[in-house]
Amino acid sequence: MSESGRRRSGVRSFCERLNRSNKNAYMKAVVGTVLFLNHYYTAHSATEHVVTPFPAPNITDLPQFQGEHKETFYWGTYRPQLYLGLRARTPKSLIAGLMWIVVKDGTYHLRHVCKHEDNLTTYGWTKHNGRDFGHQVLVDHGVTLTTEFLKSKEEGSGYGGDWAVRINVQIDESKWNEEFGKGAQLFFYLAEEGGSALNLSREKWNTQDSLLASGSRADIRAWQLHLKLTEDLELHYSGFHTPHFHNLSDLVEENLASQMKQHGRLHLSDSSDDSSNVLVFQIIGGFSITTDIIFISGTDSESSRVKERVNSLTGTTLSNQLKYKEKAFDEKFEKIFNLAEKVDSESISVGKAAVGNLLGGIGYFYGQSKIAVSRIFNLTEHVDYISYWPAELYTAVPCRPSFPRGFLWDEGFHQLIVWRWDIHISLDIIGHWLDLMNADGWIPREQILGAEALSRVPEEYVPQHPTNGNPPTLFLALSDIVNGLRNDKFTAMDKTEISLFLERAFVRLEAWFQWFNTTQSGKQMNSYYWHGRNNETIYELNPKTLSSGFDDYPRASHPSADERHVDLRCWILLAADCLHFIEEFLDKETKPGKNYGSTAKLLSDVELLNQMHFDDAYGAYFDFGNHTEKIQLKWKEVEIEHNHTARQLVRDVLESPVLRLVPHIGYVSLFPFMGKIISSGSWILEKQLELISNHRLFWTNYGLRSLATTSSLYMKFNSELEGPYWRGQIWINMNYRILSALHHYSKENGPYQDRAKAIYNELRSNLIRNIVRNYQETGYLWEQYDQNNGKGKGSHPFTGWTALVVLIMAEEYDTI
């Protein structure tokens, strides 16, 4: 009997017993049973809906993403969480990666996964075209590694073609401890996620061309892995059998430790487990070595030409191909961004690194999101989460060490760059994101797919909440793309493919808009608020609004359904505008109840906007909600489990909240300005320009603060352990959007045109100068920048939306 059948049978037996003893009790039980069953099936139906895919053809199934396109993008550097990691865009792929040993503080350390605590001087793809070439430099405590990646498709190749990795190591002898070896120690591995055994070559290895391993897969047929060294170096290996691939460095460390203990040498064991699905090859060399690693597919073909193909991907031939790809990258970069006449050479090199590492950080992930449901649907049994359907995601990532996975609100900003570089990559990424939509029109905001991604995320952030949204920034990129179509920025073929994409995507974009327009609506007509704030917390000074993307940015002190969030209203306007643009471009008829043009016109009505959000005294836009400024964090004895108490920092409310505008001037206040809603002749525009240029509020010599210094929460901790995040620091995505608006108003006739232009020029110059200076001094782009001294803060390399600096240099801005 099914679970639901057992429940119904149990309820019937219970009611029959009550009927025999007491009719009244029986009637009460019947009513209770009906209510229980209604609640039970409604809740379970709702939960099933949450994990049901949207009922429309997948965008990524379009012909333009199949065939040659799919094969072209089969292999890539799609494991951005590693210093160097390769895989195919398919579940259960062959995966490859690099490890190396560095000496630090008298001990050796194995590098593999990108980690802040490794304290590398710099690393990142300085050039990468997103398709078949990448060049990366890593500087690690006296060791400088250059890794280069190249794909090739030749006669005889299997599906996806061949690839080569060149690794060059230069070691500063003065910083090397000879106790740990006479030079470089590299480890390159190949692993089979599907679990199939890999064949270790038993040939005698030599420096000219060593066959390391071979195998076969249904998609690429037979394959071989070759190694070519420039000098006589020492080689060792180990083979492992494991179902886990997120901790391969642990296996290598254990093997090395065992060999050191038994034999006093830092060598792999030269042995392998039965049916090894991981093969690790150790290369021990001098203080300057170069090695080429070559993967050849389709080696079982009569025309496989293995030797010729290996030779074409090694030595001088590979060097020439890499030089050609580097030159092609430089030429394409200048053609697209046209920086030579706009910024200096140092800025151009930073712009190239920004684009290179953004494209090199594109990853492929496969797995199931965990969806939190028990609290939302009040299920009687304990259910922390249920699983989304198995899904794949091809996406850029914000930060390789800290956030090497997909984030919905970051991705729209990423695509403002990517579509300009390669529209086919951008549409593929946007299509993958939209294909993650469920039957309700909701997309999980953070994508934690697969064991490698899951291993890097704190447990409390794993479950995704289907009542909570995230800024729909993909509409930023889509609006830009449609504007590009209007301005003939694409070839005829690209225009056709974009049109087919938009035609297929439109139903999903509509559903996404409707989800926001209904689930995030407020009590007052045409008002909106971010759901998901915790109205019961006693530990947060101001309950966070994670769904908005602004985390600890000050909102109403007491979360409630009375809130109105001005940023969300502007995001909904952006979405409506974009849908209207697409509708016009595709020449679609307006459907009843779905007049996006009218919705956009209504939401851009400044008079209505001002009634809800504008404060004449400040000349600023604010959120609205149940709020008091009289709140502090105070040490108190708090009762915890088992009748114990502990001294903790908790929220102390000194005054009852009232419904009012929330008087915190910051990025959220500028959303109507960013959205270019304000008329170029309005006095309100003048007030926005005054706010932006006010040194006591927003302005610094490094960019605009996220929160004005006059705010009561400026740079305040939100709890005992949570330092300020969006409470003063400079963020590049919002500075980019503010620059976009300034640029717009500097071109619009009106009394404030010259003022907007002057502010624009100075802000743009400040941002570029500070980001370039930080990159030169630290080797990184940063998540945020200090408002007092301009120094990079937070995660790094943060080549997500901080890469927008290249569009700031190019003066290319979003069109909404």
Secondary structure, 3 states (H helix, E strand, C coil): CCHHHHHHHHHHHHHHHHHHHCHHHHHHHHHHHHHHHHHHHHHHHHHHHHCCECCCCCHHHCHHHCHHHHHHCCEECCCCCECCEEEECCCCCEEEEEEEEEEECCEEEEECECCHHHCCCEEEEEEECCCCEEEEEEEECCEEEEEEEEEECCCCCCCCCEEEEEEEEEECHHHCCHHHCCCCEEEEEEEECCCCCCEECCCCCCCCCEEEEEEEECCCEEEEEEEEECCCCEEEEEEECCCCCCCHHHHHHHHHHHHHHHHCCCCCCCEECCCCCEEEEEEECCCEEEEEEEEEECCCCCCCCHHHHHHHCCHHHHHHHHHHHHHHHHHHHHHHHCCCCCCCHHHHHHHHHHHHHHHHCCEEEEECCEEECHHHHCCCCCCCEEECCCEEEEECCCECCCECCEEHHHHHHHHHHHHHHCHHHHHHHHHHHHCCCECCCCCCCEECCCHHHHCCCCHHHCCECCCCCCCCCHHHHHHHHHHHHHCCCCCHHHHHHHHHHHHHHHHHHHHHHHHHHHHCECCCCCCECCCCCCCCCCCCCCCCEHHHCCECCCCCCECCCCCECHHHHHHHHHHHHHHHHHHHHCCCCCCCCCCHHHHHHHHCCHHHHHHHHEECCCCEECCEEEECCCEEEEEEEEEEHHHEEEEEEEEEECCCCEEEECCCCEHHHHHHHHCCCCCCCCHHHHHHHHHHHCCCCCEECCEEECECCCCCCCCCCCCCCCCCCCCCCECHHHHHHHHHHHHHHHHCCCCCHHHHHHHHHHHHHHHHHHHHHHHHHHCCCCCEECCCCCCEECCCCCCCHHHHHHHHHHCCCCCC
